[in-house]
Amino acid sequence: MQDSLIDKIKSLANQYAGEFIEVRHHLHANPELSYKEFETSKFIQSKLKEFGIDYEIKATTGVVATIKGKNPESRIMALRADMDALPIQEGNDIAYQSKNKGVMHACGHDVHTTILLGASKILNEIKSDWEGTLKLIFQPGEEKNPGGASLMIKDGVLENPKPQGILALHVHPELPVGKLSFRKGRVMASADEIYITIKGKGGHAAAPHLTTDTVLIASHLVVALQQIISRNKNPLSPSVLTISSFQGGHTTNVIPSEVKLMGTFRAMDEGWRYKAHGLITKLATELVHSMGAEIDLLIDVGYPTVDNDHALTDAAWKLADEFMGKENVFETEMRMGAEDFGYYTQIVPGCFYRLGVRNEAKGIIHGVHTPKFNIDESAIETGIGMMAWLGASVQL
């Protein structure tokens, strides 16, 4: 029975691959920023209507569809895809290049949405072959606080019915096309945003003694903040503090009265995460005050860690071995990147896995969040088939 279902899903994924490559091209050419995915949402809705799948709207632009197989109460699982793009100008010379200036699907969310749409079509066509109920979650705003997942949850996406588990994939530009990777337990870091404004008396650069040198103070602070990591954190627990923006001054002969810093703080340990918030606040405040300036500091608490449930991930991994062959399924690395999928895993068991999209022979080697990011589109057939197989089969 299982072998025949695998064969059926593989055949349909192959049959529909071309159709969904075109879907991906449409999405890639028409990217929308976080919480502004209005046309993307309409497109998803139109496809679900075409497939004959019921859906409802959540969190303004989110879409949640439901497919019922045999014995709908026997198994309730959720599949999730994100759909927002990034504020990046595309650098690829391709027929389906972004039409929206300064906006690009540089993180593969167009691929994620395409794959879930493709899996939805297959799962709906073969619903007499699998048991349970599937919730298909098309989520906005993964790239920007507070995270679309948190808004979808507040709007009841994990209720009526509550899924027993949730799965999602992410493109992996370091993994060759035709491969998948999984990891049990903690797999991605928490992510918090840091905003600092240093204020003091500005003045002529030739008379620094008559000013409060905000640039110098900010420079000391950037260096000192690294001690939060190097001298307070357990070296066996990964953590990153990066100041990524330093804004102050506009000319050569004026010390500015204000300098702004922005950065990110990542952690794999939730206890250390919140301890570090206090250390960052204390160090920054005391250093700036000691040098004669004032400080405004905000730590915008963002996404939690992503924790893959051991039992659900083990079940999905074994199903991937069956579908792909063990030689094509690997253990993925821990990453200091963050994902709002972590909000789901705080409530229900989750499994976040990786889809290989790299093809060095074709020059498809660029990372996510870069202007040259792209995928080997044969990954779409793999992704659709695998997600449909998990949707039809995985259980706790």
VEXTIGU-318172 format. One record per residue (C-alpha): residue number from 1; y, z, x. Coordinates in Angstrom, 3 decimals. Example, Ala and Ser with C-alpha at 12.3 -4.5 7.8 and 13.67 -1.06 7.14 Angstrom:
<nodes>
+-----+----------+----------+----------+
|   n |       yy |       zz |       xx |
+-----+----------+----------+----------+
|   1 |   -4.500 |    7.800 |   12.300 |
|   2 |   -1.060 |    7.140 |   13.670 |
+-----+----------+----------+----------+
</nodes>
This chain:
<nodes>
+-----+----------+----------+----------+
|   n |       yy |       zz |       xx |
+-----+----------+----------+----------+
|   1 |    0.000 |    0.000 |    0.000 |
|   2 |    2.463 |    1.008 |    2.753 |
|   3 |    1.709 |   -2.025 |    4.898 |
|   4 |    2.318 |   -4.322 |    1.948 |
|   5 |    5.640 |   -2.597 |    1.201 |
|   6 |    6.713 |   -3.000 |    4.833 |
|   7 |    5.826 |   -6.670 |    4.688 |
|   8 |    7.734 |   -7.140 |    1.438 |
|   9 |   10.844 |   -5.437 |    2.807 |
|  10 |   10.707 |   -7.378 |    6.077 |
|  11 |   10.343 |  -10.640 |    4.175 |
|  12 |   13.316 |   -9.884 |    1.910 |
|  13 |   15.475 |   -8.717 |    4.830 |
|  14 |   14.729 |  -11.994 |    6.591 |
|  15 |   15.394 |  -13.978 |    3.414 |
|  16 |   18.772 |  -12.317 |    2.808 |
|  17 |   19.950 |  -12.049 |    6.435 |
|  18 |   22.176 |  -15.123 |    6.254 |
|  19 |   23.766 |  -13.990 |    2.990 |
|  20 |   24.679 |  -10.614 |    4.449 |
|  21 |   25.950 |  -12.006 |    7.719 |
|  22 |   28.475 |  -13.798 |    5.508 |
|  23 |   29.212 |  -10.485 |    3.764 |
|  24 |   29.879 |   -8.956 |    7.164 |
|  25 |   32.192 |  -11.836 |    8.071 |
|  26 |   34.217 |  -11.251 |    4.902 |
|  27 |   34.513 |   -7.528 |    5.577 |
|  28 |   35.362 |   -8.042 |    9.235 |
|  29 |   38.101 |  -10.553 |    8.410 |
|  30 |   39.655 |   -8.223 |    5.827 |
|  31 |   39.749 |   -4.736 |    7.369 |
|  32 |   41.636 |   -1.852 |    5.790 |
|  33 |   42.736 |    1.448 |    7.294 |
|  34 |   41.425 |    4.857 |    6.269 |
|  35 |   42.113 |    5.797 |    2.632 |
|  36 |   43.583 |    2.335 |    1.986 |
|  37 |   40.265 |    0.516 |    1.448 |
|  38 |   41.234 |   -0.781 |   -1.999 |
|  39 |   40.116 |   -4.380 |   -1.598 |
|  40 |   37.011 |   -3.325 |    0.334 |
|  41 |   36.089 |   -1.015 |   -2.521 |
|  42 |   36.590 |   -3.805 |   -5.068 |
|  43 |   34.397 |   -6.106 |   -2.984 |
|  44 |   31.613 |   -3.514 |   -2.829 |
|  45 |   31.857 |   -2.993 |   -6.581 |
|  46 |   31.636 |   -6.744 |   -7.182 |
|  47 |   28.477 |   -6.962 |   -5.088 |
|  48 |   26.840 |   -4.031 |   -6.854 |
|  49 |   27.633 |   -5.664 |  -10.218 |
|  50 |   26.100 |   -8.893 |   -8.930 |
|  51 |   22.940 |   -6.997 |   -7.961 |
|  52 |   22.796 |   -5.189 |  -11.323 |
|  53 |   23.265 |   -1.719 |   -9.827 |
|  54 |   25.180 |    1.033 |  -11.639 |
|  55 |   27.947 |    2.797 |   -9.741 |
|  56 |   30.921 |    5.123 |  -10.087 |
|  57 |   34.127 |    5.703 |   -8.120 |
|  58 |   34.721 |    8.824 |   -6.030 |
|  59 |   37.721 |    9.919 |   -3.950 |
|  60 |   39.858 |    6.938 |   -5.068 |
|  61 |   38.193 |    4.193 |   -2.996 |
|  62 |   34.672 |    5.570 |   -2.535 |
|  63 |   31.773 |    4.021 |   -4.435 |
|  64 |   28.495 |    5.731 |   -5.306 |
|  65 |   25.652 |    3.661 |   -6.713 |
|  66 |   22.333 |    4.875 |   -8.101 |
|  67 |   18.951 |    3.182 |   -8.145 |
|  68 |   15.971 |    4.743 |   -9.881 |
|  69 |   12.432 |    3.899 |   -8.884 |
|  70 |    9.232 |    5.206 |  -10.400 |
|  71 |    9.197 |    8.914 |  -11.319 |
|  72 |   12.955 |    9.320 |  -10.711 |
|  73 |   12.815 |   13.125 |  -10.453 |
|  74 |   10.082 |   13.175 |   -7.804 |
|  75 |   12.309 |   12.383 |   -4.818 |
|  76 |   16.104 |   12.215 |   -4.526 |
|  77 |   17.592 |   10.826 |   -1.325 |
|  78 |   21.011 |    9.486 |   -0.307 |
|  79 |   22.011 |    6.630 |    1.994 |
|  80 |   25.573 |    6.492 |    3.321 |
|  81 |   27.858 |    3.880 |    4.889 |
|  82 |   31.527 |    4.155 |    5.889 |
|  83 |   33.977 |    1.328 |    5.284 |
|  84 |   37.356 |    1.962 |    6.952 |
|  85 |   38.778 |    0.139 |    9.971 |
|  86 |   40.947 |    1.134 |   12.940 |
|  87 |   44.591 |    0.461 |   13.927 |
|  88 |   43.593 |   -1.951 |   16.725 |
|  89 |   44.628 |   -5.564 |   17.262 |
|  90 |   41.484 |   -7.685 |   17.488 |
|  91 |   40.882 |   -9.470 |   20.781 |
|  92 |   37.887 |  -11.581 |   19.740 |
|  93 |   38.323 |  -15.337 |   19.292 |
|  94 |   35.928 |  -15.752 |   16.366 |
|  95 |   35.983 |  -17.615 |   13.068 |
|  96 |   35.959 |  -14.335 |   11.128 |
|  97 |   38.689 |  -12.649 |   13.185 |
|  98 |   40.724 |   -9.981 |   11.411 |
|  99 |   43.421 |  -11.413 |    9.167 |
| 100 |   45.305 |   -8.114 |    9.071 |
| 101 |   47.586 |   -7.705 |   12.060 |
| 102 |   46.913 |   -4.532 |   14.022 |
| 103 |   43.832 |   -3.637 |   11.969 |
| 104 |   40.247 |   -4.252 |   13.107 |
| 105 |   36.695 |   -3.211 |   12.337 |
| 106 |   36.322 |   -1.985 |   15.901 |
| 107 |   33.781 |    0.728 |   15.054 |
| 108 |   31.294 |   -1.372 |   13.101 |
| 109 |   31.949 |    0.035 |    9.649 |
| 110 |   31.869 |   -3.528 |    8.328 |
| 111 |   28.300 |   -3.670 |    9.645 |
| 112 |   27.404 |   -0.309 |    8.090 |
| 113 |   28.707 |   -1.369 |    4.684 |
| 114 |   26.950 |   -4.736 |    4.935 |
| 115 |   23.638 |   -3.084 |    5.776 |
| 116 |   23.818 |   -0.632 |    2.900 |
| 117 |   24.708 |   -3.456 |    0.492 |
| 118 |   21.753 |   -5.473 |    1.775 |
| 119 |   19.406 |   -2.505 |    1.517 |
| 120 |   20.724 |   -1.858 |   -2.004 |
| 121 |   19.853 |   -5.368 |   -3.109 |
| 122 |   16.326 |   -5.106 |   -1.725 |
| 123 |   15.711 |   -1.595 |   -3.062 |
| 124 |   16.856 |   -2.597 |   -6.530 |
| 125 |   14.589 |   -5.661 |   -6.543 |
| 126 |   11.522 |   -3.639 |   -5.507 |
| 127 |   12.234 |   -0.436 |   -7.433 |
| 128 |    8.841 |   -0.645 |   -9.130 |
| 129 |    7.277 |   -0.247 |   -5.657 |
| 130 |    8.823 |    3.094 |   -4.658 |
| 131 |    9.295 |    6.514 |   -6.198 |
| 132 |   12.357 |    8.659 |   -6.797 |
| 133 |   16.105 |    8.192 |   -7.056 |
| 134 |   18.493 |    6.867 |   -4.428 |
| 135 |   22.217 |    7.561 |   -4.205 |
| 136 |   24.042 |    4.881 |   -2.221 |
| 137 |   27.302 |    6.244 |   -0.823 |
| 138 |   30.044 |    3.874 |    0.328 |
| 139 |   32.562 |    6.230 |    1.875 |
| 140 |   36.236 |    5.816 |    2.832 |
| 141 |   38.200 |    7.445 |    5.611 |
| 142 |   35.656 |    8.278 |    8.298 |
| 143 |   38.173 |    7.611 |   11.067 |
| 144 |   40.909 |   10.012 |    9.986 |
| 145 |   41.232 |   13.686 |    9.096 |
| 146 |   40.306 |   15.280 |    6.787 |
| 147 |   37.418 |   12.795 |    6.710 |
| 148 |   36.359 |   10.820 |    3.669 |
| 149 |   33.053 |   12.671 |    3.595 |
| 150 |   34.855 |   15.930 |    2.811 |
| 151 |   36.763 |   14.252 |   -0.029 |
| 152 |   33.606 |   12.648 |   -1.438 |
| 153 |   31.863 |   16.021 |   -1.369 |
| 154 |   34.799 |   17.672 |   -3.161 |
| 155 |   34.533 |   14.934 |   -5.770 |
| 156 |   30.879 |   15.777 |   -6.398 |
| 157 |   29.012 |   13.081 |   -4.463 |
| 158 |   26.225 |   15.525 |   -3.562 |
| 159 |   25.793 |   16.741 |   -7.150 |
| 160 |   24.168 |   15.476 |  -10.342 |
| 161 |   21.694 |   14.976 |   -8.834 |
| 162 |   21.793 |   16.754 |   -5.478 |
| 163 |   19.896 |   14.752 |   -2.860 |
| 164 |   17.116 |   16.390 |   -0.880 |
| 165 |   18.363 |   14.584 |    2.211 |
| 166 |   20.885 |   12.019 |    3.416 |
| 167 |   20.606 |    9.247 |    6.026 |
| 168 |   23.133 |    7.017 |    7.771 |
| 169 |   23.197 |    4.675 |   10.743 |
| 170 |   25.787 |    3.744 |   13.331 |
| 171 |   25.969 |    0.658 |   15.515 |
| 172 |   25.225 |    1.422 |   19.184 |
| 173 |   26.761 |   -1.087 |   21.633 |
| 174 |   24.834 |    0.415 |   24.562 |
| 175 |   21.446 |   -0.120 |   22.890 |
| 176 |   19.936 |   -3.634 |   22.922 |
| 177 |   19.648 |   -5.480 |   19.633 |
| 178 |   16.241 |   -4.992 |   18.006 |
| 179 |   16.104 |   -1.315 |   18.992 |
| 180 |   16.768 |    1.951 |   17.162 |
| 181 |   17.322 |    5.491 |   18.404 |
| 182 |   16.975 |    8.937 |   16.842 |
| 183 |   17.577 |   12.514 |   17.940 |
| 184 |   16.568 |   15.804 |   16.334 |
| 185 |   19.006 |   18.687 |   16.137 |
| 186 |   22.621 |   18.588 |   17.254 |
| 187 |   23.617 |   15.014 |   18.035 |
| 188 |   27.446 |   14.796 |   17.902 |
| 189 |   30.356 |   17.110 |   18.644 |
| 190 |   32.996 |   18.725 |   16.488 |
| 191 |   36.471 |   17.204 |   16.783 |
| 192 |   39.860 |   18.903 |   16.433 |
| 193 |   43.301 |   17.390 |   16.990 |
| 194 |   45.961 |   19.129 |   19.104 |
| 195 |   49.701 |   18.616 |   18.525 |
| 196 |   52.227 |   20.353 |   20.805 |
| 197 |   56.011 |   20.122 |   20.895 |
| 198 |   57.860 |   21.753 |   23.809 |
| 199 |   61.573 |   22.403 |   23.173 |
| 200 |   64.325 |   23.378 |   25.562 |
| 201 |   67.879 |   22.695 |   26.685 |
| 202 |   68.113 |   19.112 |   27.863 |
| 203 |   70.725 |   17.739 |   30.183 |
| 204 |   71.585 |   15.655 |   33.230 |
| 205 |   68.646 |   14.929 |   35.538 |
| 206 |   70.905 |   15.572 |   38.546 |
| 207 |   71.493 |   19.139 |   37.383 |
| 208 |   68.027 |   20.462 |   36.453 |
| 209 |   69.192 |   24.050 |   37.079 |
| 210 |   71.365 |   23.771 |   33.986 |
| 211 |   68.461 |   22.659 |   31.787 |
| 212 |   65.053 |   23.741 |   30.636 |
| 213 |   62.903 |   21.008 |   32.157 |
| 214 |   60.571 |   20.184 |   29.288 |
| 215 |   58.853 |   17.401 |   31.268 |
| 216 |   57.951 |   19.770 |   34.106 |
| 217 |   56.775 |   22.434 |   31.669 |
| 218 |   54.653 |   19.931 |   29.769 |
| 219 |   53.146 |   18.721 |   33.049 |
| 220 |   52.144 |   22.272 |   34.002 |
| 221 |   50.633 |   22.735 |   30.561 |
| 222 |   48.525 |   19.557 |   30.729 |
| 223 |   46.996 |   20.762 |   33.997 |
| 224 |   46.599 |   24.388 |   32.901 |
| 225 |   44.816 |   23.493 |   29.681 |
| 226 |   41.881 |   22.160 |   31.718 |
| 227 |   41.144 |   25.752 |   32.753 |
| 228 |   40.156 |   26.425 |   29.156 |
| 229 |   37.100 |   24.287 |   29.812 |
| 230 |   36.444 |   24.951 |   33.501 |
| 231 |   36.815 |   28.734 |   33.492 |
| 232 |   36.037 |   29.942 |   29.962 |
| 233 |   33.230 |   27.774 |   28.620 |
| 234 |   29.530 |   28.160 |   29.322 |
| 235 |   28.894 |   25.210 |   31.679 |
| 236 |   25.593 |   24.532 |   29.900 |
| 237 |   27.396 |   23.811 |   26.615 |
| 238 |   29.245 |   20.452 |   26.533 |
| 239 |   32.923 |   20.499 |   25.624 |
| 240 |   35.946 |   18.249 |   26.202 |
| 241 |   39.693 |   18.864 |   26.050 |
| 242 |   41.780 |   15.742 |   26.577 |
| 243 |   45.554 |   15.394 |   26.344 |
| 244 |   45.893 |   11.736 |   25.468 |
| 245 |   49.588 |   11.377 |   24.654 |
| 246 |   52.674 |   12.557 |   26.583 |
| 247 |   55.974 |   11.549 |   24.951 |
| 248 |   59.375 |   12.589 |   26.252 |
| 249 |   62.538 |   11.076 |   27.572 |
| 250 |   63.965 |    7.578 |   27.391 |
| 251 |   65.876 |    7.009 |   30.605 |
| 252 |   66.067 |    7.941 |   34.313 |
| 253 |   68.913 |   10.425 |   34.294 |
| 254 |   68.349 |   12.618 |   31.252 |
| 255 |   65.986 |   15.577 |   30.952 |
| 256 |   64.884 |   15.494 |   27.293 |
| 257 |   65.240 |   18.488 |   25.030 |
| 258 |   61.810 |   17.820 |   23.559 |
| 259 |   58.408 |   16.648 |   24.805 |
| 260 |   55.432 |   16.002 |   22.550 |
| 261 |   51.790 |   16.209 |   23.585 |
| 262 |   48.756 |   15.162 |   21.570 |
| 263 |   45.086 |   15.471 |   22.340 |
| 264 |   41.575 |   16.161 |   21.175 |
| 265 |   39.183 |   19.062 |   21.572 |
| 266 |   35.424 |   18.511 |   21.256 |
| 267 |   32.603 |   21.059 |   21.249 |
| 268 |   28.861 |   21.261 |   20.667 |
| 269 |   28.968 |   24.962 |   19.792 |
| 270 |   30.813 |   26.102 |   16.680 |
| 271 |   31.297 |   29.659 |   17.991 |
| 272 |   32.885 |   28.423 |   21.224 |
| 273 |   34.906 |   25.904 |   19.224 |
| 274 |   36.897 |   28.565 |   17.399 |
| 275 |   37.125 |   30.880 |   20.404 |
| 276 |   38.667 |   27.962 |   22.325 |
| 277 |   41.283 |   27.474 |   19.615 |
| 278 |   42.545 |   30.982 |   20.335 |
| 279 |   42.496 |   30.436 |   24.092 |
| 280 |   44.412 |   27.151 |   23.793 |
| 281 |   47.044 |   28.791 |   21.597 |
| 282 |   47.441 |   31.828 |   23.889 |
| 283 |   47.624 |   29.868 |   27.142 |
| 284 |   50.020 |   27.247 |   25.834 |
| 285 |   52.362 |   29.742 |   24.173 |
| 286 |   52.529 |   32.122 |   27.119 |
| 287 |   52.953 |   29.384 |   29.740 |
| 288 |   55.738 |   27.605 |   27.866 |
| 289 |   57.570 |   30.846 |   27.077 |
| 290 |   57.263 |   32.017 |   30.683 |
| 291 |   59.046 |   28.852 |   31.801 |
| 292 |   61.887 |   29.316 |   29.350 |
| 293 |   61.027 |   26.905 |   26.549 |
| 294 |   59.849 |   27.122 |   22.968 |
| 295 |   56.659 |   25.658 |   21.572 |
| 296 |   55.322 |   24.391 |   18.254 |
| 297 |   51.538 |   24.079 |   18.327 |
| 298 |   49.119 |   22.828 |   15.710 |
| 299 |   45.342 |   22.635 |   16.064 |
| 300 |   44.258 |   20.456 |   13.161 |
| 301 |   40.652 |   21.461 |   12.502 |
| 302 |   38.583 |   18.332 |   12.062 |
| 303 |   34.958 |   17.342 |   11.724 |
| 304 |   32.089 |   19.741 |   12.346 |
| 305 |   29.143 |   18.974 |   14.596 |
| 306 |   26.537 |   16.522 |   13.308 |
| 307 |   23.163 |   18.230 |   13.048 |
| 308 |   20.081 |   16.138 |   12.378 |
| 309 |   17.509 |   18.023 |   10.344 |
| 310 |   14.302 |   18.245 |   12.379 |
| 311 |   11.900 |   17.559 |    9.501 |
| 312 |   13.891 |   14.685 |    7.968 |
| 313 |   14.567 |   13.085 |   11.347 |
| 314 |   10.923 |   13.422 |   12.346 |
| 315 |    9.876 |   11.722 |    9.102 |
| 316 |   12.444 |    8.925 |    9.544 |
| 317 |   11.489 |    8.462 |   13.204 |
| 318 |    7.811 |    8.022 |   12.317 |
| 319 |    8.726 |    5.495 |    9.627 |
| 320 |   10.858 |    3.648 |   12.179 |
| 321 |    7.879 |    3.524 |   14.549 |
| 322 |    5.862 |    1.908 |   11.749 |
| 323 |    8.560 |   -0.590 |   10.846 |
| 324 |    9.856 |   -1.476 |   14.317 |
| 325 |    6.954 |   -0.622 |   16.617 |
| 326 |    7.114 |    2.483 |   18.830 |
| 327 |    8.224 |    0.426 |   21.806 |
| 328 |   11.481 |   -0.350 |   19.984 |
| 329 |   12.420 |    3.203 |   18.952 |
| 330 |   14.021 |    5.596 |   21.431 |
| 331 |   15.579 |    9.031 |   21.654 |
| 332 |   19.338 |    8.760 |   21.466 |
| 333 |   21.647 |   10.748 |   23.696 |
| 334 |   23.944 |   13.565 |   22.618 |
| 335 |   27.503 |   12.273 |   22.263 |
| 336 |   30.894 |   13.975 |   22.401 |
| 337 |   32.088 |   11.529 |   19.771 |
| 338 |   32.473 |   12.921 |   16.263 |
| 339 |   31.500 |   11.795 |   12.772 |
| 340 |   32.407 |   13.202 |    9.396 |
| 341 |   28.735 |   12.772 |    8.465 |
| 342 |   28.621 |   16.348 |    9.779 |
| 343 |   30.101 |   17.531 |    6.477 |
| 344 |   27.045 |   16.214 |    4.635 |
| 345 |   24.641 |   17.848 |    7.093 |
| 346 |   26.253 |   21.222 |    6.383 |
| 347 |   25.066 |   20.953 |    2.777 |
| 348 |   21.851 |   18.895 |    2.740 |
| 349 |   19.373 |   17.872 |    5.461 |
| 350 |   20.655 |   14.805 |    7.287 |
| 351 |   19.508 |   12.118 |    9.696 |
| 352 |   22.082 |   10.056 |   11.623 |
| 353 |   20.468 |    7.313 |   13.679 |
| 354 |   21.593 |    4.426 |   15.895 |
| 355 |   21.181 |    0.652 |   15.561 |
| 356 |   21.193 |   -1.456 |   18.711 |
| 357 |   23.716 |   -4.313 |   18.673 |
| 358 |   24.058 |   -5.180 |   22.389 |
| 359 |   23.223 |   -8.598 |   23.831 |
| 360 |   24.290 |   -9.037 |   27.440 |
| 361 |   23.201 |  -12.688 |   27.541 |
| 362 |   25.728 |  -13.453 |   24.799 |
| 363 |   28.434 |  -11.269 |   26.356 |
| 364 |   28.201 |   -8.728 |   23.532 |
| 365 |   28.766 |   -5.677 |   25.695 |
| 366 |   32.009 |   -4.032 |   24.584 |
| 367 |   32.200 |   -0.517 |   23.218 |
| 368 |   33.441 |    0.678 |   19.863 |
| 369 |   37.184 |    1.327 |   19.439 |
| 370 |   38.023 |   -1.579 |   21.746 |
| 371 |   39.647 |   -4.941 |   20.828 |
| 372 |   36.588 |   -6.878 |   22.030 |
| 373 |   33.914 |   -4.958 |   20.140 |
| 374 |   31.395 |   -7.169 |   18.345 |
| 375 |   27.686 |   -7.224 |   17.567 |
| 376 |   24.669 |   -9.489 |   17.865 |
| 377 |   24.366 |  -10.269 |   14.170 |
| 378 |   20.580 |  -10.382 |   14.246 |
| 379 |   21.011 |   -6.588 |   14.059 |
| 380 |   21.999 |   -6.994 |   10.419 |
| 381 |   18.500 |   -8.104 |    9.412 |
| 382 |   17.022 |   -5.207 |   11.368 |
| 383 |   19.476 |   -2.747 |    9.860 |
| 384 |   18.988 |   -3.905 |    6.270 |
| 385 |   15.205 |   -3.846 |    6.559 |
| 386 |   15.096 |   -0.449 |    8.223 |
| 387 |   17.473 |    1.194 |    5.777 |
| 388 |   15.595 |   -0.269 |    2.805 |
| 389 |   12.315 |    0.982 |    4.291 |
| 390 |   13.702 |    4.477 |    4.788 |
| 391 |   15.237 |    4.470 |    1.321 |
| 392 |   11.932 |    3.528 |   -0.226 |
| 393 |    9.769 |    5.853 |    1.844 |
| 394 |   11.402 |    8.817 |    3.577 |
| 395 |   10.943 |   12.266 |    2.111 |
| 396 |   10.901 |   15.922 |    3.010 |
+-----+----------+----------+----------+
</nodes>
